[in-house]
Amino acid sequence: MIREPLQTQRGKSMNKKLNVAVFNTQPPHLYFGGVERRILETAKRLAPEIDTTVYSGTKKGFNKTHVIDGTTFIPCKSTDKMYPLDNWVFNRSLSRMVDSIKADIYEAHAVSGYGFLKALRKRRINKPFIQTVHGVLADEYLQASKSGPLSLKMKLSNLIMWHLGRIEKEAAKKANLIVTVSKYSARKIVQLYGISEKKIRIVPNGVDIQKFKPNPDYGNVKARICGKSKYLVLFVGNLIPRKGLHYLIQAAKHIFQENKEIKFVIVGEGPLKSNLISYSQSQGVADQFTFLGDVSDDMLPQLYNCADIFVSPSIQEGQGITLLEAQATAKPVIAFNVSAIKEVVKNKETGLLIEPDSNKLAKTISYLLSNQSLREKMGRSGREFVNNFFSWDICAQKMSQVYSETTENLF
């Protein structure tokens, strides 16, 4: 049985702060994805008991060491080119630093530390290495392959995902312990990577419930984005195949025949952006879509508050942190009833879960937009649900337990 992390006793080690080295290709203080948020928020909360040093690629101008909220961020040579070239260069740099990066525990997110792990094992250094798996990459590849005909660009993207899945599997086998974000991901790690359940700990991502909270003061922002449209339907995420945005564009075409008062706002960047814009034009709904690209960390809570509904048509999620953020902001969500989504959305209580189908998605969006009292009721339930189970404080506490368990015989 796959376990939640257990509290262990460290005896004399309690008098000494642990030193944890964390590897992530993207500099967490310059990117705002779920992985990066987890690194920042966990390290900040554990600073009184753990010294965390984060090693990241030289991206977005990151070339000098920074200290933020007690966490040290050190640049390691990569490229600022597209993934996975930056990841490969970053891992190559890390492998050459194996003798100089000293820590009690090493922790890598996704495939950001496989080069270091290889070098570590080659030198027979037995320091604990934790592999943190978010969405299982091999599963992401499989689900995207089943999503229907793929364009040449999508096929290339999925081929890269297949390769990265092989790397993640190898790293998972060599790591001392695996942390993942959901029961679904844990099952997929066992199934696709052949890892023993005993090696896996489940530590869900969290949400900053003080940052993402209901605030009615952004009506002017909504008016600026929506213009004459009455409703705002929001999506936040990377523009990649598994996010299923073609379902939303198809759904918009059905909805548009009866309701022209909806603005679909897409937040995020990715390789499919131009493809999705072209597809919205070919479906005759381009005027109903606004692609904002990446937005500032301060702007994001405002956009959640502007939304009437949050929609995630993803066909695979290791957890789905944007679903948590939307619920924390007291917004009802609509999502497909797949992968780990059912763990973070309570169907018919905090949102509506449906099968992957554009017609069903259109009908569900229309139904929820027509029922304001239900939207408000689900929003209140979602806020309470996230507050009770998915705060960053809970995540940090569980990671502290994992570190303790990993190092109980270290000192």
C-alpha positions as CSV (number, residue, x, y, z in Angstrom):
1,M,0.0,0.0,0.0
2,I,1.3,3.4,-1.0
3,R,1.8,5.5,2.1
4,E,1.4,9.0,3.2
5,P,4.7,10.3,4.8
6,L,5.3,9.1,8.3
7,Q,6.7,11.1,11.2
8,T,10.0,9.7,12.4
9,Q,12.3,10.5,15.3
10,R,15.7,12.0,14.5
11,G,17.0,12.1,18.1
12,K,20.2,14.1,18.2
13,S,19.8,15.2,14.6
14,M,17.0,17.6,15.8
15,N,19.8,19.9,17.0
16,K,21.2,20.2,13.5
17,K,19.6,21.9,10.5
18,L,19.4,19.7,7.5
19,N,20.9,20.9,4.3
20,V,18.8,20.1,1.2
21,A,19.9,20.6,-2.4
22,V,17.0,21.0,-4.8
23,F,17.3,20.7,-8.6
24,N,14.9,22.3,-11.0
25,T,15.7,23.4,-14.6
26,Q,13.4,26.5,-14.3
27,P,14.5,29.1,-11.7
28,P,11.5,29.0,-9.2
29,H,11.7,32.7,-8.4
30,L,11.3,33.6,-12.1
31,Y,8.7,31.0,-13.2
32,F,5.3,30.4,-11.8
33,G,4.4,26.8,-12.7
34,G,3.1,24.3,-10.1
35,V,6.6,22.8,-9.6
36,E,8.2,26.2,-9.1
37,R,5.5,27.3,-6.6
38,R,6.0,24.1,-4.6
39,I,9.7,24.6,-4.3
40,L,9.4,28.2,-3.2
41,E,6.5,27.8,-0.8
42,T,7.9,24.6,0.9
43,A,11.4,26.0,1.3
44,K,10.1,29.2,2.8
45,R,8.0,27.4,5.4
46,L,10.8,25.0,6.3
47,A,13.5,27.6,6.6
48,P,13.6,27.6,10.4
49,E,14.5,23.9,10.4
50,I,16.1,23.2,7.0
51,D,18.6,25.0,4.9
52,T,17.5,24.7,1.3
53,T,19.7,25.5,-1.7
54,V,18.0,25.5,-5.1
55,Y,20.1,24.9,-8.2
56,S,18.5,26.0,-11.5
57,G,19.3,26.7,-15.1
58,T,20.5,30.1,-16.4
59,K,17.1,31.1,-17.8
60,K,15.3,34.5,-17.9
61,G,18.5,36.2,-17.0
62,F,19.2,34.2,-13.9
63,N,23.0,34.4,-13.6
64,K,23.7,35.5,-10.0
65,T,23.1,33.8,-6.6
66,H,20.1,35.1,-4.8
67,V,18.7,34.6,-1.3
68,I,14.9,34.8,-1.0
69,D,13.0,34.1,2.2
70,G,15.9,32.2,3.7
71,T,16.4,30.0,0.5
72,T,19.6,30.3,-1.6
73,F,19.2,30.1,-5.4
74,I,22.3,29.3,-7.4
75,P,22.5,29.4,-11.2
76,C,23.9,26.4,-13.1
77,K,24.6,26.7,-16.8
78,S,21.8,25.8,-19.2
79,T,20.4,27.5,-22.2
80,D,17.4,29.8,-22.5
81,K,16.2,27.8,-25.4
82,M,13.1,25.6,-25.6
83,Y,12.6,22.5,-23.5
84,P,14.2,19.9,-23.4
85,L,17.5,21.4,-24.7
86,D,17.8,23.6,-21.6
87,N,17.1,20.6,-19.4
88,W,19.8,18.5,-21.1
89,V,22.4,21.2,-20.7
90,F,21.4,21.8,-17.1
91,N,21.8,18.2,-16.2
92,R,25.2,18.1,-17.9
93,S,26.3,21.1,-15.8
94,L,25.0,19.4,-12.6
95,S,26.8,16.2,-13.3
96,R,30.1,18.1,-13.4
97,M,29.3,19.7,-10.0
98,V,28.8,16.5,-8.1
99,D,31.9,17.0,-6.0
100,S,31.1,20.6,-5.1
101,I,27.4,20.4,-4.3
102,K,27.4,19.2,-0.7
103,A,24.1,18.4,1.1
104,D,22.5,16.0,3.5
105,I,19.7,15.3,1.0
106,Y,19.4,15.8,-2.8
107,E,15.9,16.4,-4.3
108,A,15.1,16.6,-8.0
109,H,11.9,17.6,-9.6
110,A,10.7,15.7,-12.7
111,V,13.8,15.1,-14.9
112,S,15.8,18.1,-13.6
113,G,18.5,16.1,-11.7
114,Y,19.1,12.8,-13.5
115,G,22.6,13.9,-14.6
116,F,23.6,14.6,-11.0
117,L,22.1,11.3,-9.8
118,K,24.1,9.3,-12.4
119,A,27.3,11.0,-11.3
120,L,26.4,10.5,-7.6
121,R,25.9,6.7,-8.1
122,K,29.0,6.4,-10.3
123,R,31.1,7.7,-7.4
124,R,29.2,5.4,-5.0
125,I,28.1,8.4,-2.9
126,N,25.2,7.1,-0.9
127,K,23.6,10.4,0.2
128,P,19.8,10.2,0.1
129,F,18.3,11.2,-3.3
130,I,14.6,12.0,-3.5
131,Q,12.9,12.0,-6.9
132,T,9.8,14.2,-6.9
133,V,7.4,13.2,-9.7
134,H,4.5,15.6,-10.5
135,G,2.6,14.3,-13.5
136,V,4.1,11.0,-14.6
137,L,5.7,11.7,-17.9
138,A,5.2,8.3,-19.4
139,D,1.5,8.6,-18.6
140,E,1.4,12.0,-20.1
141,Y,2.8,10.6,-23.3
142,L,0.2,7.7,-23.4
143,Q,-2.7,10.0,-22.7
144,A,-1.7,12.5,-25.4
145,S,-1.3,9.6,-27.9
146,K,-4.9,8.6,-27.2
147,S,-6.3,12.2,-27.6
148,G,-6.9,11.9,-31.4
149,P,-5.0,12.9,-34.5
150,L,-1.9,14.9,-33.7
151,S,-0.3,17.6,-35.9
152,L,3.3,17.3,-36.8
153,K,4.2,19.7,-34.0
154,M,2.2,17.8,-31.5
155,K,3.7,14.5,-32.6
156,L,7.2,16.0,-32.1
157,S,6.2,17.3,-28.6
158,N,4.9,13.9,-27.7
159,L,8.0,12.1,-28.9
160,I,10.0,14.3,-26.6
161,M,7.7,13.4,-23.8
162,W,8.2,9.7,-24.5
163,H,12.0,10.2,-24.2
164,L,11.7,12.2,-21.0
165,G,9.4,9.5,-19.6
166,R,12.2,6.9,-20.1
167,I,14.7,9.2,-18.2
168,E,12.2,9.8,-15.4
169,K,11.8,6.0,-15.0
170,E,15.5,5.5,-14.8
171,A,15.9,8.2,-12.2
172,A,13.0,6.8,-10.2
173,K,14.6,3.4,-10.0
174,K,17.9,4.9,-8.8
175,A,16.5,7.3,-6.3
176,N,16.2,6.4,-2.6
177,L,12.7,7.6,-2.2
178,I,10.0,9.0,-4.6
179,V,7.6,11.7,-3.6
180,T,4.5,12.4,-5.8
181,V,1.5,14.6,-5.6
182,S,-1.5,12.3,-5.8
183,K,-2.7,8.7,-5.4
184,Y,-3.2,8.6,-9.2
185,S,0.4,9.5,-9.9
186,A,1.6,7.0,-7.3
187,R,-0.4,4.2,-9.0
188,K,1.0,5.2,-12.4
189,I,4.6,5.2,-11.1
190,V,4.1,1.6,-9.9
191,Q,2.4,0.6,-13.1
192,L,4.6,2.3,-15.7
193,Y,7.9,2.5,-13.9
194,G,7.9,-0.8,-12.0
195,I,8.6,0.9,-8.7
196,S,7.6,-0.7,-5.4
197,E,4.8,1.0,-3.5
198,K,7.0,1.0,-0.4
199,K,9.3,3.5,-2.1
200,I,6.6,6.1,-2.7
201,R,5.3,8.9,-0.5
202,I,2.3,11.1,-1.4
203,V,2.7,14.8,-0.7
204,P,0.1,16.9,-2.5
205,N,0.8,20.4,-3.7
206,G,-0.8,23.2,-1.9
207,V,-2.2,26.7,-2.4
208,D,-1.4,30.0,-0.8
209,I,-4.9,30.5,0.6
210,Q,-4.1,34.1,1.7
211,K,-3.1,35.0,-1.9
212,F,-5.8,33.1,-3.7
213,K,-8.9,34.1,-1.9
214,P,-12.3,35.7,-2.8
215,N,-12.1,39.4,-3.6
216,P,-14.9,41.3,-5.3
217,D,-12.8,44.4,-6.1
218,Y,-11.7,43.5,-9.6
219,G,-14.9,44.4,-11.6
220,N,-12.9,46.9,-13.6
221,V,-10.4,44.2,-14.6
222,K,-13.2,42.0,-15.8
223,A,-14.8,44.8,-17.8
224,R,-11.5,45.6,-19.5
225,I,-11.0,42.0,-20.5
226,C,-14.6,41.0,-21.4
227,G,-15.8,44.2,-23.0
228,K,-19.5,43.8,-23.7
229,S,-19.4,40.1,-22.8
230,K,-21.3,39.2,-19.6
231,Y,-19.5,36.0,-18.5
232,L,-15.8,35.2,-18.2
233,V,-14.7,31.5,-18.5
234,L,-11.1,31.1,-17.4
235,F,-8.3,28.6,-18.2
236,V,-4.8,28.7,-16.7
237,G,-2.1,26.3,-17.8
238,N,0.6,25.4,-20.3
239,L,-0.5,25.3,-23.9
240,I,0.5,21.7,-24.5
241,P,-1.4,18.6,-25.9
242,R,-2.6,17.1,-22.7
243,K,-4.3,20.3,-21.6
244,G,-7.1,19.5,-24.1
245,L,-7.8,23.0,-25.2
246,H,-9.2,21.9,-28.5
247,Y,-12.2,20.5,-26.5
248,L,-12.8,24.0,-25.1
249,I,-12.6,25.6,-28.6
250,Q,-15.1,23.0,-29.9
251,A,-17.3,23.6,-26.9
252,A,-17.2,27.3,-27.5
253,K,-18.5,26.8,-31.1
254,H,-21.6,24.9,-29.7
255,I,-22.2,27.5,-27.0
256,F,-21.8,30.5,-29.4
257,Q,-24.9,29.4,-31.4
258,E,-27.0,30.2,-28.3
259,N,-25.0,32.5,-26.2
260,K,-22.6,35.2,-27.5
261,E,-22.1,36.9,-24.1
262,I,-19.1,34.7,-23.0
263,K,-15.4,35.5,-23.2
264,F,-13.0,32.6,-22.9
265,V,-9.8,33.8,-21.3
266,I,-6.7,31.6,-21.8
267,V,-3.7,32.3,-19.5
268,G,-0.4,30.6,-20.3
269,E,2.2,29.9,-22.9
270,G,3.3,26.8,-24.8
271,P,4.2,25.3,-28.2
272,L,0.5,25.0,-29.2
273,K,-0.4,28.6,-28.8
274,S,-0.3,29.6,-32.5
275,N,-2.1,26.3,-33.4
276,L,-4.9,27.0,-30.9
277,I,-5.3,30.6,-32.1
278,S,-5.6,29.3,-35.7
279,Y,-8.0,26.6,-34.6
280,S,-10.3,29.2,-32.9
281,Q,-10.3,31.2,-36.1
282,S,-11.2,28.2,-38.2
283,Q,-14.1,27.3,-35.8
284,G,-15.4,30.9,-36.0
285,V,-15.0,31.7,-32.3
286,A,-11.7,33.7,-32.3
287,D,-13.6,36.8,-31.1
288,Q,-14.8,34.9,-28.1
289,F,-11.2,33.9,-27.1
290,T,-8.5,36.1,-25.5
291,F,-5.0,34.6,-25.2
292,L,-3.2,36.6,-22.5
293,G,0.0,34.5,-22.4
294,D,1.9,34.4,-19.1
295,V,0.7,37.0,-16.6
296,S,2.4,38.3,-13.5
297,D,2.2,36.5,-10.2
298,D,0.2,39.5,-8.8
299,M,-2.3,39.5,-11.7
300,L,-3.2,35.8,-11.5
301,P,-5.4,36.0,-8.4
302,Q,-7.2,39.0,-10.0
303,L,-8.0,36.9,-13.0
304,Y,-9.4,34.0,-10.9
305,N,-11.6,36.5,-9.1
306,C,-12.9,37.9,-12.4
307,A,-14.0,34.5,-13.6
308,D,-17.5,33.2,-13.4
309,I,-16.3,29.6,-14.0
310,F,-12.9,28.0,-14.2
311,V,-12.6,25.2,-16.9
312,S,-9.8,22.6,-17.2
313,P,-10.3,20.3,-20.2
314,S,-7.1,18.5,-19.4
315,I,-6.9,14.8,-20.3
316,Q,-4.2,14.0,-17.8
317,E,-3.1,15.7,-14.5
318,G,-0.7,14.5,-11.8
319,Q,-2.8,16.7,-9.5
320,G,-3.9,20.0,-11.1
321,I,-2.8,23.0,-9.0
322,T,-4.8,25.5,-11.0
323,L,-7.9,23.7,-10.0
324,L,-6.9,24.2,-6.4
325,E,-6.2,27.9,-7.0
326,A,-9.6,28.4,-8.6
327,Q,-11.4,26.7,-5.7
328,A,-9.4,28.7,-3.2
329,T,-10.7,31.8,-4.9
330,A,-14.2,30.4,-4.4
331,K,-14.8,29.7,-8.1
332,P,-16.7,26.6,-9.3
333,V,-14.7,24.4,-11.7
334,I,-15.6,22.2,-14.6
335,A,-13.1,19.5,-15.5
336,F,-12.9,16.1,-17.1
337,N,-13.3,13.1,-14.7
338,V,-9.8,11.7,-15.5
339,S,-6.5,11.0,-13.7
340,A,-6.0,12.8,-10.4
341,I,-8.6,15.5,-11.0
342,K,-11.2,13.6,-9.0
343,E,-8.9,13.9,-6.0
344,V,-8.9,17.7,-6.1
345,V,-12.4,18.4,-7.2
346,K,-15.5,17.2,-5.3
347,N,-18.0,16.4,-8.0
348,K,-21.3,18.2,-7.6
349,E,-20.0,19.9,-4.5
350,T,-17.0,22.1,-5.6
351,G,-17.4,21.7,-9.3
352,L,-18.7,19.4,-12.0
353,L,-16.7,16.5,-13.5
354,I,-17.7,15.1,-16.9
355,E,-16.3,12.7,-19.5
356,P,-14.0,14.1,-22.1
357,D,-16.4,15.3,-24.8
358,S,-16.8,18.8,-26.3
359,N,-20.6,18.6,-26.5
360,K,-20.9,17.6,-22.8
361,L,-18.4,20.4,-22.0
362,A,-20.5,23.0,-23.8
363,K,-23.7,21.9,-22.1
364,T,-22.1,21.9,-18.7
365,I,-20.6,25.4,-19.1
366,S,-24.0,26.7,-20.3
367,Y,-25.8,25.0,-17.4
368,L,-23.5,26.4,-14.7
369,L,-23.5,29.9,-16.2
370,S,-27.3,29.9,-16.0
371,N,-27.3,29.0,-12.3
372,Q,-25.7,31.7,-10.2
373,S,-26.8,30.3,-6.9
374,L,-25.2,27.0,-7.7
375,R,-22.0,28.7,-8.7
376,E,-21.9,30.6,-5.4
377,K,-22.6,27.5,-3.4
378,M,-19.9,25.5,-5.1
379,G,-17.5,28.4,-4.7
380,R,-18.0,28.5,-1.0
381,S,-17.5,24.7,-0.7
382,G,-14.4,24.8,-2.9
383,R,-12.8,27.4,-0.6
384,E,-13.5,25.4,2.5
385,F,-12.2,22.2,0.8
386,V,-8.9,23.7,-0.2
387,N,-8.4,25.4,3.1
388,N,-8.8,22.1,5.0
389,F,-6.7,19.9,2.8
390,F,-4.4,21.7,0.4
391,S,-2.6,24.6,2.0
392,W,1.2,25.0,1.6
393,D,1.6,24.6,5.3
394,I,0.2,21.1,5.1
395,C,2.6,20.3,2.1
396,A,5.6,21.7,4.0
397,Q,4.8,19.7,7.1
398,K,4.5,16.4,5.1
399,M,7.8,17.2,3.3
400,S,9.5,17.7,6.7
401,Q,8.3,14.3,7.6
402,V,9.8,12.8,4.4
403,Y,13.1,14.5,5.0
404,S,13.1,13.1,8.6
405,E,12.3,9.6,7.4
406,T,15.0,9.8,4.7
407,T,17.7,10.8,7.1
408,E,16.9,9.0,10.3
409,N,20.2,7.1,10.1
410,L,22.2,10.0,8.7
411,F,23.6,11.5,11.9
